């Protein structure tokens, strides 16, 4: 929330320096710049998770990690059972 406030105050005509705003709001400048950078990068789509979701939907939501691993292996995507389990979370 405070990073958004800093961003809004930066777009004003009388912009206050980022260093000063961060000090007043008690946030780090590096944290502000990192948050701004995170917003600019779109999240990457993992191809394995796409295949995993399709196999899970095809099973009617009944498959566990072992059967899902076997189902995506038939599609040509090789994954470890523990990777499937973490993607299911």
Buried (B, 14 or more C-beta within 10 A) or exposed (E): EBBEEBBEBBEEEEEEEBEEBBEEBEBEEEEBEEBBEEEEEEEEEEEBBEBBEEBBEEEEEEBEBEBBBEBBBEEEBEBEBEBBBEBBE
